[in-house]
Amino acid sequence: MPSGYVLGISAFYHDSAACLLSGETIVAAAQEERFTRVKGDERFPRHAARYCLAEAGIPASELDAVVFYEKPLLKFERLLETYLDIAPWGFDSFRRAGPLWMKERLHVERAIRSGLEGYKGKLLYTEHHESHAASAYYPSPFDEATILTIDGVGEWATATIGVGRGAELELLEEMRFPDSLGLLYSAFTYHAGFRVNSGEYKLMGLAPFGQPRYVDRIYSNLLKLSDDGSFTLDQRFFDYRGGLRMTNRNFDRLFDGPPRPPEGPLSQREMDLACSVQVVCEEIVLRMARHAHRLTGIDKLCMAGGVALNAVANGRLAREGPFSEIWVQPAAGDAGGALGAAYVACHKYFGHPRSPKAGRDSMQAALLGPEFDADEIRRALDGANAHYEEVTNGTPEERAAEMIADGKVVGWFQGRMEFGPRALGARSILADARDPGMQSRLNQKIKFREGFRPFAPSVLSERAADFFEVKGELPYMTFVVPVAPSRRRHAEPSGTVGLSRVNEVRSEIPAVTHLDYSARVQTVSRQQNPEFHKVISSFADRTGCPVIVNTSFNVRGEPIVCNPADAFACFARTAIDALVIGPFLVERATQTEAALAGAAPKTLSLD
């Protein structure tokens, strides 16, 4: 490779992104939504690509290649074959989808060359699940690994099993559309009244409130499951092949009624549906993983694809599956496809050797996005008429820890932005995990989201085993694990059911302990994120507790904040008590009403 720069692109469906590699080193990666402020933005990632190039200090003309994360013509073939197979049913869906394909999805080359301001170099294409597999294996710490990818659908594939050895990656088996675990889970997400492609997290979080009373109906009616995890879905119950809904009236009759209206009250039925499909999802993932292990004989596993973000299934796989180690790509969804596409070009097209780091992945703690220096932050705060102070009495980390220990909610904005759906200590809202009222406070007054939604704990790596049943490091919030029995508190039966149980105190750290005594843990090491580690260490020095609440710095319906102006706007429009941003401290009590009222969200124009 002459200069070694490869730009990976994912776009046009949801969560578009760009990633730049120099050799096998990740220079930068970001999702377009963070710049445009449009959640899940599917448009060509013009701003994300510009950021990546700027981070390297190169123009697009110095790229050796641009790689798109899937093959549009192959995907269009699947669309046409599906519509022809079900015609004339599905015409309305085809009528809506057709213009999108004619406008941009079949003209990826034109979009890339236009979006990169006339780029004239090499364009390459990978297959969707090859991109997922590459994103899972190449940055992992393993010399060789079994690879499992599971999502909704790419071109035709919905799940694949592969193997990685050195710089070689090979896909061995695949499941094909319309049989899809991702689409099955999304169908239940839709029926429970949540938005497909973003509400699956909600369904997973709702599951512990329910009972698995629909599991037998799912197995008896919806799918025929084999021992190897493959299955066929009975399409008489679904509408996603050519309709405008995920489910149909047959599904309604089978599961006791139509879909819950969005924002409507949650009933026990939705809780039971969530619990039931989660049980089925976990069983399918376990069977797929066991079959993959038998097929490859390699006891280290790498995972990607949207279903790999089901941290509950991942946790069960780690406890009950055949693998000694599991590594999940933190940007496992379509955004991570940009990273995987770049890796495919690097290793398979250009033949770059692979040098995994012993015991350490290559994701740089997923801190791959933009960062801002003190002058840039100061200008943004001045522009917002914010009142702030530069921290001189102690460090920003110590001040943040002090306020958290005092019961305050702190916005934390430091260093490079995270790549992927999780805030990992760079664009985070932090709080005291010991406070039994904190979950409700954060959901209602800060995140403006459903009250049942759980929060994740960040814990010092060196003390994680004192509070959670963990082995090794879990830096990316991709596994749900049990809270240590010694930390649990079993409340007396109150007679309450359903969502009313959300405020039960179940452990010493109730704000991050879910109904089933589980938690989606992030372990924080001094090596990977020294600033965030210092916050938690300082909190532990004050309280004796090495665990804090860590949730993404955003409100419902908006992307995680990217720049200082985004951070102040989110702070101003919520009940966050303080914002620690770079070397500065912004406290709510010192702000003028005009400054708080003037902080409106901004959406960028792509023109």
Sequence and secondary structure as in RCSB ss.txt:
>XXXX:A:sequence
MPSGYVLGISAFYHDSAACLLSGETIVAAAQEERFTRVKGDERFPRHAARYCLAEAGIPASELDAVVFYEKPLLK
FERLLETYLDIAPWGFDSFRRAGPLWMKERLHVERAIRSGLEGYKGKLLYTEHHESHAASAYYPSPFDEATILTI
DGVGEWATATIGVGRGAELELLEEMRFPDSLGLLYSAFTYHAGFRVNSGEYKLMGLAPFGQPRYVDRIYSNLLKL
SDDGSFTLDQRFFDYRGGLRMTNRNFDRLFDGPPRPPEGPLSQREMDLACSVQVVCEEIVLRMARHAHRLTGIDK
LCMAGGVALNAVANGRLAREGPFSEIWVQPAAGDAGGALGAAYVACHKYFGHPRSPKAGRDSMQAALLGPEFDAD
EIRRALDGANAHYEEVTNGTPEERAAEMIADGKVVGWFQGRMEFGPRALGARSILADARDPGMQSRLNQKIKFRE
GFRPFAPSVLSERAADFFEVKGELPYMTFVVPVAPSRRRHAEPSGTVGLSRVNEVRSEIPAVTHLDYSARVQTVS
RQQNPEFHKVISSFADRTGCPVIVNTSFNVRGEPIVCNPADAFACFARTAIDALVIGPFLVERATQTEAALAGAA
PKTLSLD
>XXXX:A:secstr
  S EEEEEE SSSS EEEEEETTEEEEEEETHHHH  TT  S  HHHHHHHHHHHT  GGG SEEEESS HHHH
HHHHHHHHHHHTTTTHHHHHHHHHHIIIIIT HHHHHHHHTTS  S EEE  HHHHHHHHHHTTSS SEEEEEEE
 S SSSEEEEEEEEETTEEEEEEEEETT  HHHHHHHHHHHTT  TTTSHHHHHHHGGGS  TTHHHIIIIIEEE
 TTS EEE GGGB TTTSSSSB HHHHHHTTSS   TTS   HHHHHHHHHHHHHHHHHHHHHHHHHHHHH   E
EEEESGGGG HHHHHHHHHHSS SEEEE TT SHHHHHHHHHHHIIIIIS      BTTB SSGGGB S    HH
HHHHHHHHTT   EE  SS HHHHHHHHHHTT  EEEE SS BSSS   SSEEEEEETT TTHHHHIIIIII   
TT   EEEEEGGGHHHHB   S  TTS  EEEB GGGB         GGGGGG   BSSGGG  TTSEEE EEE 
TTT HHHHHHHHHHHHHHS  EEEEEESS TTS    SHHHHHHHHHTS   EEEETTEEEEGGG  HHHHHT  
       
